[in-house]
Amino acid sequence: MGNGLRASKRGWSESHAPAAAVTGLLLALAFVSPAGVWAQTASSAAPAPSPAPAVTAPTATEPTAAAPAAAAPAAAPAPTAPTVVKFADINSGDTAWMLTSSALVLMMTIPGLALFYGGMVRKKNVLATLMQSFAITCLVTILWWLVGYSLAFTPGSTAYLGSFGHALFNGVVYLHDASKLSVSHLGTTIPETVYAMFQLTFAIITPALICGSFAERMKFSAMLWFMGIWLLAVYCPIAHWVWEPSGWLAVKGVLDFAGGTVVHINAGIAGLASALMLGKRQGLGRESMAPHNLTLTVIGASLLWVGWFGFNAGSAVAADGRAGMAFAATQIATAAAALAWMFTEWATKGKPSVLGIASGAVAGLVAITPASGFVGPSSAVIIGVAAGVICYLSSTSVKRALGYDDSLDAFGVHCIGGIIGALLTGALVSKDISGVDSTVLTQLWGVGATLIYGFIMSMLILKLVDMTIGLRVTADEERQGLDITQHGESIE
Amino acid sequence: MKLITAIIKPFKLDDVRAALTALGVSGMSVTEIKGFGRQRGHTELYRGAEYTVDFVPKSRLEVAVRANLLEQAIEAIVTAARTGKVGDGKIFISDIERVIRIRTGETDDSAL
């Protein structure tokens, strides 16, 4: 998000890239990563390092690549960290749209995603599945206020993680008497409170998406621990890498308009890790695991679709032309993907299923996410069709062939759709719209880094939780269902 | 007295009820059931995962009638429930030893 601003800065940012990678990798190592793996990645990731200049909060203010559509009209140097401005600097149109977008994106998780997933599980697990989305919403909100926002969206001392400067929303201010308030450097025309809440809703839906992979078998307590640690150790760093202008992937020029990489690849690969770690559901392939109520799923998918306009058009962080283009691209790509999935299924399996068209729509929404503010409508059609067909295959035949139990296809739809979107963003990016260029190669950095870091960290966190409190419910509890065994409730 | 147990297609239930009440049958019990006969089940496909549904939904109708009404009742059910396609159902007839109406204590034919 905030790419209007960041995109315009890409000109300066690219030159620092290799150096940035090395400095921070070492520091990141100390913070959260398994040493061996990162050392390897580092050597392959940054082939020609020169002594590293400090890349945090670069002072560069003049976009070398002139971007006419850039979001920063201010003549003064653009801020590189959250700053306090006068009330008059706030744009009421932008603020109104971003308040609306934040609420729309929250609606994607509760009730959108909750219903989408809730309808696909068996009846004995529906409450537990709804509960996962709801509880994650609450947990992430508190963690975001505590430290998450600060770690993700403030410049840190490395290119790998933000500072603790805005922990507990310290410095996120509204001063009535002085007629001043704080703004983020990623959205200078709206209050920082609004920007932080908008970003919060992304931080909520990302872990909630992972739930699709381990549905119907994870302990509720284990899920809370996993999600809490995952948010801080995986989501916040990756959001920082890609979206904070001093993050190393942002510096490399990786484009991710609204979260194809940060949200969808990230959630999807964590989903694969959890599907592998938890193992298959009992009776998979022998008993019916058919969705218990596809009505809920269709309502959920529809809420996701509507909410996604906040996600994508909101990622312009302004009520402007870029938001409008993102809106159009989102709608068109989604329709194309839904039809592509439907016709593929119709042609190969004989019937156009309701679950199929709803899944196709979600796949299209995922794939257009990284591209939405950077491509035109025709490219959106291409991205949509690719997502519809490929995600159909990855959630059906590929999944069956490989044998993991990604229950509700968080990996098959979100990770694969996210990768398609990220790479096609590089191929189809329109300089007229985005103001920047990118290549598939640049985009591969974002995809690769997220897949590697996300997978390894997710496995480690899951292992940790498994060794301490255990990840999975007992066989008896699984047979009885999570509703009654985890929450003491059930529906008839 | 005879007990008629008829397994029929659910959407034929109203027709059968109308045909039986026209004969003067004044009560019946209906249960939603699942089962299979020659119709067998069908398959459903969710994101490529195929599930065989072995048991198909049916309605089970239980009617107690006087012996002299039996043939007419059978005829009414068969006529009303038949579509001519596999899965129309079956009718089972059994004897009833006694019938008691709880409210009045009436027994047998007068309790029907």
HADDOCK unambig.tbl for C-alpha pairs under 7 A between the chains (distance, minus, plus):
assign (segid A and resid 288 and name CA) (segid B and resid 51 and name CA) 6.00 0.50 0.50
assign (segid A and resid 290 and name CA) (segid B and resid 46 and name CA) 6.79 0.50 0.50
assign (segid A and resid 355 and name CA) (segid B and resid 46 and name CA) 6.88 0.50 0.50
assign (segid A and resid 356 and name CA) (segid B and resid 47 and name CA) 6.53 0.50 0.50
assign (segid A and resid 395 and name CA) (segid B and resid 47 and name CA) 6.64 0.50 0.50
assign (segid A and resid 396 and name CA) (segid B and resid 47 and name CA) 5.62 0.50 0.50
assign (segid A and resid 396 and name CA) (segid B and resid 48 and name CA) 4.78 0.50 0.50
assign (segid A and resid 397 and name CA) (segid B and resid 48 and name CA) 6.97 0.50 0.50
